[in-house]
Amino acid sequence: MPNKDDIIRLRHILEAAMDAISFSQDKTRGSLDTDKMYRFSLVRCIEVIGEASSKLSSECQNEFPQIPWNKIINMRNRLIHAYYDINLDILWSTVTKDLPPIIAELEKILSQEDKR
């Protein structure tokens, strides 16, 4: 069972993931090339997801191994330290393919916690 701080961080992760999906409505991969504000907003969402993930307790991360915590944290580190050397294809794939299942898992986890 996640502790109170973990629950707060899981909610932050969920919110940032949902923001990224919302920002991506009616966008295409090409939008990342032409819309700097959109690109920066997605990068920021992924950074928040990774930072909050890195602050989760190891017990929480171990309790939910279906979420790829290490990959999430590593991507955050790459985005933070790469500055402008970001692979936009990977960013697009992360938002469009990787985030929806993570959102579903987080919603499941948090709904179970809300019932407690």
MDTraj code that builds the backbone (N, CA, C; nanometers):
import mdtraj as md
import numpy as np

residues = "MET PRO ASN LYS ASP ASP ILE ILE ARG LEU ARG HIS ILE LEU GLU ALA ALA MET ASP ALA ILE SER PHE SER GLN ASP LYS THR ARG GLY SER LEU ASP THR ASP LYS MET TYR ARG PHE SER LEU VAL ARG CYS ILE GLU VAL ILE GLY GLU ALA SER SER LYS LEU SER SER GLU CYS GLN ASN GLU PHE PRO GLN ILE PRO TRP ASN LYS ILE ILE ASN MET ARG ASN ARG LEU ILE HIS ALA TYR TYR ASP ILE ASN LEU ASP ILE LEU TRP SER THR VAL THR LYS ASP LEU PRO PRO ILE ILE ALA GLU LEU GLU LYS ILE LEU SER GLN GLU ASP LYS ARG".split()
xyz = np.array([
    [0.0843, -0.1178, 0.0000],
    [0.0000, 0.0000, 0.0000],
    [0.0892, 0.1246, 0.0000],
    [0.0730, 0.2119, -0.0971],
    [0.1549, 0.3336, -0.1035],
    [0.1277, 0.4249, 0.0161],
    [0.2308, 0.4955, 0.0583],
    [0.2123, 0.5914, 0.1670],
    [0.1513, 0.7212, 0.1128],
    [0.1224, 0.8134, 0.2019],
    [0.0547, 0.9386, 0.1643],
    [0.1341, 1.0168, 0.0588],
    [0.2646, 1.0271, 0.0769],
    [0.3472, 1.1004, -0.0205],
    [0.3475, 1.0318, -0.1563],
    [0.3507, 0.8984, -0.1546],
    [0.3456, 0.8242, -0.2805],
    [0.2139, 0.8495, -0.3534],
    [0.1049, 0.8526, -0.2807],
    [-0.0265, 0.8779, -0.3416],
    [-0.0271, 1.0147, -0.4082],
    [0.0273, 1.1135, -0.3412],
    [0.0338, 1.2494, -0.3981],
    [0.1159, 1.2474, -0.5268],
    [0.2287, 1.1794, -0.5234],
    [0.3144, 1.1725, -0.6428],
    [0.2477, 1.0942, -0.7555],
    [0.1785, 0.9876, -0.7230],
    [0.1067, 0.9121, -0.8260],
    [0.0002, 0.9997, -0.8916],
    [-0.0637, 1.0827, -0.8129],
    [-0.1634, 1.1758, -0.8687],
    [-0.0961, 1.2798, -0.9597],
    [0.0216, 1.3262, -0.9196],
    [0.0959, 1.4215, -1.0042],
    [0.1357, 1.3559, -1.1364],
    [0.1794, 1.2311, -1.1300],
    [0.2169, 1.1582, -1.2512],
    [0.0956, 1.1442, -1.3425],
    [-0.0156, 1.1050, -1.2845],
    [-0.1382, 1.0887, -1.3629],
    [-0.1800, 1.2207, -1.4268],
    [-0.1764, 1.3276, -1.3498],
    [-0.2168, 1.4586, -1.4031],
    [-0.1274, 1.5017, -1.5197],
    [0.0037, 1.4867, -1.5039],
    [0.0961, 1.5269, -1.6104],
    [0.0776, 1.4387, -1.7345],
    [0.0531, 1.3103, -1.7145],
    [0.0311, 1.2199, -1.8285],
    [-0.0973, 1.2580, -1.9014],
    [-0.2007, 1.2876, -1.8256],
    [-0.3272, 1.3273, -1.8878],
    [-0.3142, 1.4618, -1.9586],
    [-0.2346, 1.5506, -1.9020],
    [-0.2084, 1.6785, -1.9692],
    [-0.1408, 1.6551, -2.1041],
    [-0.0405, 1.5689, -2.1059],
    [0.0306, 1.5406, -2.2321],
    [-0.0651, 1.4860, -2.3366],
    [-0.1518, 1.3958, -2.2968],
    [-0.2503, 1.3398, -2.3898],
    [-0.3459, 1.4488, -2.4368],
    [-0.3904, 1.5310, -2.3447],
    [-0.4835, 1.6396, -2.3787],
    [-0.4192, 1.7393, -2.4751],
    [-0.2943, 1.7754, -2.4471],
    [-0.2232, 1.8693, -2.5344],
    [-0.2058, 1.8129, -2.6753],
    [-0.2059, 1.6805, -2.6857],
    [-0.1785, 1.6146, -2.8133],
    [-0.3027, 1.5918, -2.8990],
    [-0.4193, 1.6240, -2.8459],
    [-0.5414, 1.6114, -2.9246],
    [-0.5281, 1.6971, -3.0505],
    [-0.5664, 1.6432, -3.1623],
    [-0.5631, 1.7132, -3.2907],
    [-0.4220, 1.7515, -3.3352],
    [-0.3205, 1.6866, -3.2794],
    [-0.1821, 1.7118, -3.3206],
    [-0.1301, 1.5894, -3.3955],
    [-0.0230, 1.6104, -3.4687],
    [0.0449, 1.5015, -3.5381],
    [0.1916, 1.5019, -3.4973],
    [0.2621, 1.4006, -3.5389],
    [0.4064, 1.3962, -3.5119],
    [0.4734, 1.5214, -3.5668],
    [0.4277, 1.5682, -3.6838],
    [0.4853, 1.6883, -3.7446],
    [0.4665, 1.8133, -3.6603],
    [0.3672, 1.8134, -3.5749],
    [0.3442, 1.9289, -3.4875],
    [0.4644, 1.9539, -3.3962],
    [0.5338, 1.8475, -3.3606],
    [0.6520, 1.8641, -3.2751],
    [0.7629, 1.9408, -3.3475],
    [0.7675, 1.9273, -3.4787],
    [0.8691, 1.9979, -3.5571],
    [0.8354, 2.1458, -3.5746],
    [0.7077, 2.1768, -3.5791],
    [0.6667, 2.3124, -3.6150],
    [0.6158, 2.3969, -3.4993],
    [0.5780, 2.3339, -3.3884],
    [0.5174, 2.4074, -3.2774],
    [0.6050, 2.3946, -3.1527],
    [0.6880, 2.4937, -3.1315],
    [0.7834, 2.4914, -3.0212],
    [0.7136, 2.4859, -2.8860],
    [0.6044, 2.5592, -2.8718],
    [0.5326, 2.5601, -2.7448],
    [0.4754, 2.4211, -2.7142],
    [0.4219, 2.3562, -2.8144],
    [0.3696, 2.2204, -2.7982],
    [0.4821, 2.1249, -2.7583],
    [0.5932, 2.1322, -2.8284],
    [0.7084, 2.0466, -2.7993],
    [0.7547, 2.0668, -2.6553],
    [0.7689, 2.1921, -2.6130],
    [0.8130, 2.2215, -2.4771],
    [0.7113, 2.1733, -2.3739],
    [0.5824, 2.1834, -2.4061],
    [0.4811, 2.1397, -2.3098],
    [0.4887, 1.9880, -2.2886],
    [0.5100, 1.9130, -2.3952],
    [0.5218, 1.7680, -2.3794],
    [0.6481, 1.7298, -2.3037],
    [0.7575, 1.7969, -2.3353],
    [0.8822, 1.7694, -2.2638],
    [0.8628, 1.7967, -2.1152],
    [0.7978, 1.9052, -2.0820],
    [0.7749, 1.9389, -1.9410],
    [0.6877, 1.8337, -1.8733],
    [0.5835, 1.7873, -1.9404],
    [0.4980, 1.6829, -1.8829],
    [0.5790, 1.5572, -1.8526],
    [0.6633, 1.5165, -1.9462],
    [0.7445, 1.3961, -1.9272],
    [0.8463, 1.4187, -1.8149],
    [0.9009, 1.5386, -1.8058],
    [0.9924, 1.5694, -1.6958],
    [0.9221, 1.5564, -1.5612],
    [0.8017, 1.6089, -1.5498],
    [0.7259, 1.6009, -1.4245],
    [0.6968, 1.4548, -1.3902],
    [0.6557, 1.3783, -1.4896],
    [0.6273, 1.2360, -1.4683],
    [0.7520, 1.1650, -1.4161],
    [0.8652, 1.1914, -1.4786],
    [0.9904, 1.1273, -1.4379],
    [1.0394, 1.1721, -1.3022],
    [1.0266, 1.3005, -1.2735],
    [1.0718, 1.3522, -1.1439],
    [0.9859, 1.2952, -1.0314],
    [0.8548, 1.2973, -1.0491],
    [0.7666, 1.2414, -0.9461],
    [0.7922, 1.0916, -0.9287],
    [0.8163, 1.0216, -1.0392],
    [0.8457, 0.8784, -1.0315],
    [0.9730, 0.8522, -0.9524],
    [1.0726, 0.9382, -0.9712],
    [1.2005, 0.9194, -0.9017],
    [1.1874, 0.9429, -0.7516],
    [1.0843, 1.0130, -0.7102],
    [1.0631, 1.0429, -0.5682],
    [0.9729, 0.9419, -0.4990],
    [0.9159, 0.8478, -0.5758],
    [0.8338, 0.7431, -0.5145],
    [0.9223, 0.6541, -0.4279],
    [0.8656, 0.6030, -0.3222],
    [0.9403, 0.5094, -0.2391],
    [0.9692, 0.3826, -0.3195],
    [1.0755, 0.3146, -0.2834],
    [1.1071, 0.1890, -0.3523],
    [0.9973, 0.0862, -0.3270],
    [0.9323, 0.0934, -0.2115],
    [0.8214, 0.0027, -0.1829],
    [0.7071, 0.0237, -0.2816],
    [0.6773, 0.1481, -0.3112],
    [0.5704, 0.1795, -0.4060],
    [0.6090, 0.1306, -0.5457],
    [0.7292, 0.1596, -0.5876],
    [0.7740, 0.1146, -0.7195],
    [0.7687, -0.0380, -0.7294],
    [0.8086, -0.1053, -0.6235],
    [0.8078, -0.2520, -0.6236],
    [0.6662, -0.3088, -0.6206],
    [0.5749, -0.2367, -0.5583],
    [0.4362, -0.2829, -0.5501],
    [0.3661, -0.2787, -0.6863],
    [0.4131, -0.1912, -0.7740],
    [0.3499, -0.1742, -0.9047],
    [0.4517, -0.1923, -1.0177],
    [0.5050, -0.3131, -1.0309],
    [0.6088, -0.3378, -1.1324],
    [0.5566, -0.3308, -1.2757],
    [0.4249, -0.3269, -1.2937],
    [0.3686, -0.3172, -1.4281],
    [0.3941, -0.1797, -1.4902],
    [0.4363, -0.0844, -1.4076],
    [0.4728, 0.0482, -1.4584],
    [0.6252, 0.0516, -1.4704],
    [0.6778, 0.0896, -1.5863],
    [0.8236, 0.0853, -1.6085],
    [0.8956, 0.2047, -1.5453],
    [0.9035, 0.2039, -1.4126],
    [0.9578, 0.3191, -1.3389],
    [1.0970, 0.3576, -1.3864],
    [1.1861, 0.2612, -1.4035],
    [1.3236, 0.2943, -1.4441],
    [1.3276, 0.3615, -1.5808],
    [1.2477, 0.3139, -1.6749],
    [1.2435, 0.3761, -1.8076],
    [1.1893, 0.5183, -1.7988],
    [1.0891, 0.5375, -1.7165],
    [1.0300, 0.6708, -1.6985],
    [1.1339, 0.7670, -1.6412],
    [1.2023, 0.7228, -1.5394],
    [1.3038, 0.8068, -1.4739],
    [1.4204, 0.8327, -1.5692],
    [1.4628, 0.7311, -1.6429],
    [1.5727, 0.7490, -1.7381],
    [1.5356, 0.8476, -1.8484],
    [1.4110, 0.8443, -1.8920],
    [1.3696, 0.9391, -1.9962],
    [1.3730, 1.0801, -1.9415],
    [1.3261, 1.0982, -1.8192],
    [1.3324, 1.2309, -1.7562],
    [1.4770, 1.2797, -1.7528],
    [1.5677, 1.1940, -1.7123],
    [1.7092, 1.2320, -1.7044],
    [1.7629, 1.2703, -1.8417],
    [1.7246, 1.1956, -1.9418],
    [1.7689, 1.2254, -2.0790],
    [1.7172, 1.3627, -2.1236],
    [1.5893, 1.3895, -2.0969],
    [1.5314, 1.5173, -2.1380],
    [1.5960, 1.6344, -2.0648],
    [1.6195, 1.6179, -1.9374],
    [1.6780, 1.7257, -1.8569],
    [1.8202, 1.7563, -1.9033],
    [1.8962, 1.6529, -1.9316],
    [2.0383, 1.6727, -1.9609],
    [2.0706, 1.6868, -2.1092],
    [1.9762, 1.6538, -2.1943],
    [2.0033, 1.6616, -2.3387],
    [1.9772, 1.8007, -2.3939],
    [1.9056, 1.8836, -2.3187],
    [1.8677, 2.0174, -2.3629],
    [1.7928, 2.0111, -2.4953],
    [1.8591, 2.0481, -2.6030],
    [1.7912, 2.0529, -2.7333],
    [1.8167, 1.9295, -2.8187],
    [1.8884, 1.8329, -2.7666],
    [1.9169, 1.7109, -2.8414],
    [1.8156, 1.6028, -2.8019],
    [1.6905, 1.6246, -2.8401],
    [1.5809, 1.5356, -2.8037],
    [1.5293, 1.4670, -2.9297],
    [1.5148, 1.3365, -2.9229],
    [1.4608, 1.2608, -3.0344],
    [1.3085, 1.2764, -3.0329],
    [1.2582, 1.3540, -3.1258],
    [1.1148, 1.3841, -3.1272],
    [1.0299, 1.2630, -3.1632],
    [1.0855, 1.1673, -3.2350],
    [1.0111, 1.0442, -3.2633],
    [0.9854, 0.9664, -3.1340],
    [1.0856, 0.9622, -3.0473],
    [1.0698, 0.8936, -2.9192],
    [0.9707, 0.9696, -2.8313],
    [0.9793, 1.1003, -2.8295],
    [0.8849, 1.1810, -2.7520],
    [0.7418, 1.1539, -2.7985],
    [0.7206, 1.1540, -2.9294],
    [0.5869, 1.1297, -2.9850],
    [0.5374, 0.9895, -2.9480],
    [0.6231, 0.8911, -2.9628],
    [0.5857, 0.7535, -2.9296],
    [0.5537, 0.7394, -2.7806],
    [0.6297, 0.8058, -2.6991],
    [0.6050, 0.8011, -2.5551],
    [0.4660, 0.8536, -2.5224],
    [0.4334, 0.9674, -2.5791],
    [0.3042, 1.0293, -2.5489],
    [0.1890, 0.9493, -2.6089],
    [0.2034, 0.9064, -2.7325],
    [0.0896, 0.8435, -2.8000],
    [0.0743, 0.6944, -2.7708],
    [0.1857, 0.6261, -2.7405],
    [0.1783, 0.4807, -2.7206],
    [0.2027, 0.4376, -2.5758],
    [0.2961, 0.5022, -2.5099],
    [0.3352, 0.4577, -2.3760],
    [0.2489, 0.5170, -2.2646],
    [0.2069, 0.6405, -2.2789],
    [0.1308, 0.7028, -2.1704],
    [-0.0094, 0.6461, -2.1500],
    [-0.0862, 0.6160, -2.2552],
    [-0.2221, 0.5651, -2.2290],
    [-0.2283, 0.4416, -2.1376],
    [-0.1427, 0.3394, -2.1566],
    [-0.1503, 0.2264, -2.0625],
    [-0.1054, 0.2636, -1.9208],
    [-0.0119, 0.3569, -1.9106],
    [0.0319, 0.4017, -1.7784],
    [-0.0825, 0.4751, -1.7081],
    [-0.1529, 0.5584, -1.7831],
    [-0.2692, 0.6287, -1.7274],
    [-0.3716, 0.5277, -1.6766],
    [-0.3984, 0.4255, -1.7557],
    [-0.4959, 0.3230, -1.7148],
    [-0.4527, 0.2546, -1.5855],
    [-0.3260, 0.2209, -1.5743],
    [-0.2752, 0.1570, -1.4520],
    [-0.2853, 0.2510, -1.3326],
    [-0.2471, 0.3754, -1.3521],
    [-0.2534, 0.4713, -1.2414],
    [-0.3969, 0.4957, -1.1962],
    [-0.4876, 0.5030, -1.2904],
    [-0.6285, 0.5201, -1.2539],
    [-0.6774, 0.4012, -1.1718],
    [-0.6356, 0.2809, -1.2096],
    [-0.6725, 0.1604, -1.1356],
    [-0.6145, 0.1645, -0.9933],
    [-0.4868, 0.1973, -0.9843],
    [-0.4191, 0.2039, -0.8543],
    [-0.4861, 0.3069, -0.7645],
    [-0.5086, 0.4248, -0.8191],
    [-0.5631, 0.5336, -0.7373],
    [-0.7093, 0.5094, -0.7005],
    [-0.7840, 0.4445, -0.7869],
    [-0.9233, 0.4151, -0.7513],
    [-0.9280, 0.3136, -0.6374],
    [-0.8353, 0.2191, -0.6366],
    [-0.8279, 0.1229, -0.5253],
    [-0.7887, 0.1936, -0.3960],
    [-0.6979, 0.2893, -0.4060],
    [-0.6572, 0.3640, -0.2873],
    [-0.7713, 0.4500, -0.2348],
    [-0.8512, 0.5057, -0.3242],
    [-0.9648, 0.5894, -0.2832],
    [-1.0686, 0.5075, -0.2068],
    [-1.0745, 0.3786, -0.2342],
    [-1.1720, 0.2913, -0.1672],
    [-1.1293, 0.2548, -0.0258],
    [-1.0010, 0.2755, 0.0056],
    [-0.9483, 0.2398, 0.1386],
    [-0.9780, 0.3446, 0.2411],
])
top = md.Topology()
chain = top.add_chain()
for i, resn in enumerate(residues, 1):
    res = top.add_residue(resn, chain, resSeq=i)
    for name in ("N", "CA", "C"):
        top.add_atom(name, md.element.get_by_symbol(name[0]), res)
traj = md.Trajectory(xyz[None], top)
